[in-house]
Amino acid sequence: MTTATLVFHLPEERQEYDMSVRGQDAYCALHRLGEAIRSHLKYGEPEKDREKLEEIWREIADATYYVGN
């Protein structure tokens, strides 16, 4: 089994530490947002904003894909 250890020099690297600890929460939030936009595109009436919503949805999908892999 492979393991990894992250070392942070606190308090100087507190922000980096917090981001690494909360990374999964950020991923989940992006994923939920992407799913909400996808659902609106599929079932809502987004004709006025369709192009922009599709662009945002693609950006979220790309971001969560690379984070999840």
C-alpha angles and dihedrals in degrees: 000000000000119000134188131201123203118203122200128184103223136236091015094055097037093123092052090047092050091049092051093048094046097041095107091051090053091048091051092049092051091047093051091048091050091050091050091053091045091051092049091050092049102040107014132072102257097149093126093051102025098117094049094043091051090050092050092045091052091050092051091046091051093047095049092044093057093042092049095051 
